[in-house]
Amino acid sequence: MTASEFDYIRRLVLEQSAIVLEDDKQYLAESRLWPLARREGFDSIGSLVVRLLANKFDGLHRKVVEAMTTNETSFFRDFHPFEALRKSILPELILKRAASKELNIWSAACSSGQEPYSLVMLLQEDFPILADWSIRLIASELSADMLARAREGRYTQLEVNRGLPARLLVKYFRQYGTDWEINETLRSKVEFQIMNLADYWPPLPPMDIILMRNVLIYFGVETKKKILGRARQALKPDGFLFLGGAETTFNLDDAFERVQFDRTICYRVRKA
Ligand SMILES: C[S@@+](CC[C@H](N)C(=O)[O-])C[C@H]1O[C@@H](n2cnc3c(N)ncnc32)[C@H](O)[C@@H]1O
């Protein structure tokens, strides 16, 4: 891949997803785009770029952008945030919302869906009291391919081996050849939608909990600030925001304050 082809790719990816590809990511771009180029019938990344340049944004541009996203995820990823939800945050919110019996939770940038399904299993297992509540669990993602996988709720043996307790696998999934599919009752509790965090946000209900984990790391500072500001607006005044372990609101949006729960931290809007 030439320097000018890489420049074109990173401009496209930045415009469409806000993901910043630093200079040292050329190798990554090559390793992700070469299989895509071959699958699409091109004999080199160069000829793929020529085709991209010749046309307005279409399905091929989208595939290139999606190929440059990192979709790493797992069930109950990092464990401790889910423990904080189970032991502290959900019990607190359940008391506070006892009158309205409503809770809104958003898994932003949900990749292939393990995060929202972990949340559904947590609610189902530990909070039977919520059975007659109105719970909205929204899961959004930039990549249409990832969102389709998330909607389908079907995972390989390797994926269910990562973070999902065997007891929950047996209880909520059924085997489908060598894959495992989450049951329809749980799947129907998640509202999936396509959404670019750096672009227009569709109307969302005021959120009690937002998980926006391991996605801000891919963006530049101004995009992080803009997205954190909008996440703050999307949260109820006493709601909670979770970021990934390598992410923070510090120096980006200081209207948030850190709250520590055992071995995890999350963020809340600072009281005026
Ligand atoms: C590393 S995964 C994190 C998945 C999950 N949140 C977790 O922590 O396990 C990052 C996800 O962010 C998505 N993503 C990247 N840019 C995005 C954007 N501008 N808007 C929404 N999602 C985006 C990617 O497609 C990818 O699935």
The ligand as a Gaussian input file, in Angstrom:
#p B3LYP/6-31G(d) Opt

LIG

0 1
 C      -13.355000      -2.591000      20.942000
 S      -15.064000      -2.634000      20.522000
 C      -15.793000      -2.419000      22.117000
 C      -17.044000      -3.252000      22.305000
 C      -17.682000      -3.163000      23.677000
 N      -18.123000      -1.841000      23.992000
 C      -16.712000      -3.650000      24.726000
 O      -16.161000      -2.845000      25.480000
 O      -16.464000      -4.850000      24.789000
 C      -15.272000      -1.026000      19.762000
 C      -16.525000      -0.917000      18.933000
 O      -16.752000       0.452000      18.639000
 C      -17.318000       0.535000      17.355000
 N      -17.123000       1.898000      16.840000
 C      -16.018000       2.452000      16.295000
 N      -16.267000       3.712000      15.910000
 C      -17.547000       3.976000      16.225000
 C      -18.392000       5.119000      16.071000
 N      -17.953000       6.236000      15.507000
 N      -19.670000       5.025000      16.508000
 C      -20.127000       3.887000      17.086000
 N      -19.386000       2.774000      17.262000
 C      -18.110000       2.825000      16.834000
 C      -16.569000      -0.522000      16.567000
 O      -17.275000      -0.913000      15.410000
 C      -16.428000      -1.636000      17.595000
 O      -17.436000      -2.596000      17.480000

